[in-house]
């Protein structure tokens, strides 16, 4: 994971949080973000938006990486 910027790390952490949350939703019907911050509260909505933006950002970063080999 060498060469990652601070923005890359923030996006990765947010994407992991989102992935774990969706795993909990799928397995147990438990939304951790909603449980912690309230169902569709302004703060939980911001977290969901940031997770989505992080996914888009990391998709763009992944396709901009030069092919190895």
N, C-alpha and C positions, 0 to 999 in steps of 0.2 A: 504494500500500500504506500510505497514511496512516491513522492511527488504530488501528494494530495494537498489541496489548499484547505484553508479553514472552512470555506464555503462548501467544499466537497464533503468534509467531515460532518458539518451541520446537516447537509442534505442526507447523508448516509444514516446518521442517527435518527433523523425524523422518519426516514423510510423504514428503518427497523422498527421504530415505535408503531408506525402505521401497520406494518406487516404483522407484528405480534398482536395488535388490537384486532385485526381482521381474523387472525387465527383463533383468538378467543371467541369472536362473534360466530365463526363457523362451527367451532367445536362445542361451545357451551351456551351460545346465545347471550354472551356477556360482553357488553361494550365497556371496556375499562375507562376510556376517555369520558364517556357519558356518566359513568359511576363516580368518577373523580370530580368532574367539573359541571355536571348537570346535563340533562338531555337537551341538545341543541342550544346550550347557553352560548353567549357571544364568545367566551373563551374556548369552549370545545369546538365551535365552528372555525375559529382561527386556527386551531391545531389541525383540523381536517384540511383546511385550505393550504396550510404550510406543508403538510404531508403530500398533497397533490402536486403542489409546485415543486417540491423536492423530487418527486418521481419524474416529472417532465424535465427538470434540470439534469438529473442523472442519465436519462435517456439521451439527451443531447450530448452530454459529456462522453458517454459510451460510444456514440457514433463518430465523435471527433477524434477518438484515439487512433493513432496509426496502427495498421496491422503488423503483428509481430511474426517474424519468421521469414 
